[in-house]
Amino acid sequence: QIEHHLWPNLSMLSYQKSAPMVREICQKHGVPYIQENVFARTKKTVDIMVGTSSMKWFPESYERSYLEADALVEVEKNQQVTKCN
């Protein structure tokens, strides 16, 4: 789950408590929030480890839109630096 990557030292109970907040933030920013039970996730992880499955890549459309947004932010930063100099 994404909560584990945000806060790796939290307890399972804290992950469950934080899930609604994380889900809302993902929805606000158009990021898919996928929730699976621990047994399904463990099976997928083992399948990847033994080579019977591969990892699902981040959808190209999402990646492209975020890269474009990052590029715009960098352009704006550079313009502000230029104005200050």
C-alpha positions as CSV (number, residue, x, y, z in Angstrom):
1,Q,0.0,0.0,0.0
2,I,1.1,3.6,-0.6
3,E,0.9,4.4,3.1
4,H,3.8,2.1,3.8
5,H,5.9,4.1,1.3
6,L,4.9,7.4,2.8
7,W,5.5,6.4,6.4
8,P,7.5,3.2,6.6
9,N,7.7,3.1,10.4
10,L,4.0,3.3,11.2
11,S,2.0,0.5,12.6
12,M,-0.6,-1.4,10.6
13,L,-3.4,0.4,12.6
14,S,-1.9,3.8,11.7
15,Y,-1.8,2.8,8.1
16,Q,-5.5,2.0,8.2
17,K,-6.2,5.3,10.0
18,S,-4.2,7.3,7.3
19,A,-5.8,5.5,4.3
20,P,-8.8,7.8,3.9
21,M,-6.6,10.9,4.0
22,V,-4.2,9.4,1.4
23,R,-7.1,8.2,-0.8
24,E,-8.6,11.8,-0.7
25,I,-5.2,13.3,-1.7
26,C,-4.8,10.8,-4.6
27,Q,-8.3,11.6,-5.8
28,K,-7.7,15.4,-5.6
29,H,-4.6,15.0,-7.8
30,G,-5.9,12.4,-10.2
31,V,-3.6,9.6,-9.0
32,P,-5.0,6.1,-8.9
33,Y,-5.3,4.7,-5.4
34,I,-5.3,0.9,-5.5
35,Q,-6.1,-1.1,-2.3
36,E,-5.6,-4.8,-2.2
37,N,-5.8,-7.2,0.8
38,V,-2.5,-8.5,2.1
39,F,-2.9,-12.0,0.7
40,A,-3.5,-10.8,-2.9
41,R,-0.5,-8.4,-2.6
42,T,1.7,-11.1,-1.2
43,K,0.8,-13.5,-4.0
44,K,1.6,-10.8,-6.6
45,T,4.9,-10.0,-4.9
46,V,5.9,-13.7,-4.9
47,D,4.9,-14.1,-8.5
48,I,7.1,-11.2,-9.5
49,M,10.0,-12.6,-7.4
50,V,9.8,-16.0,-9.0
51,G,9.3,-14.7,-12.5
52,T,5.8,-15.8,-13.2
53,S,4.6,-12.2,-13.5
54,S,6.0,-8.8,-14.1
55,M,5.5,-5.5,-12.4
56,K,2.8,-3.3,-13.9
57,W,4.3,0.0,-15.2
58,F,2.9,3.4,-14.3
59,P,0.4,4.3,-17.0
60,E,2.2,6.3,-19.8
61,S,-0.6,8.9,-19.9
62,Y,-0.1,9.7,-16.2
63,E,3.7,9.8,-16.5
64,R,3.6,12.1,-19.5
65,S,1.2,14.5,-17.8
66,Y,3.4,14.7,-14.7
67,L,6.6,15.1,-16.7
68,E,4.9,18.0,-18.6
69,A,3.8,19.6,-15.3
70,D,7.3,19.3,-13.8
71,A,8.8,20.9,-16.9
72,L,6.4,23.9,-16.6
73,V,7.3,24.3,-12.9
74,E,11.0,24.3,-13.9
75,V,10.4,27.0,-16.6
76,E,8.5,29.2,-14.1
77,K,11.4,28.8,-11.6
78,N,14.0,29.8,-14.2
79,Q,11.9,32.8,-15.2
80,Q,11.7,34.0,-11.6
81,V,15.4,33.5,-11.1
82,T,16.0,35.5,-14.3
83,K,13.8,38.3,-13.1
84,C,15.6,38.5,-9.7
85,N,19.0,38.8,-11.4
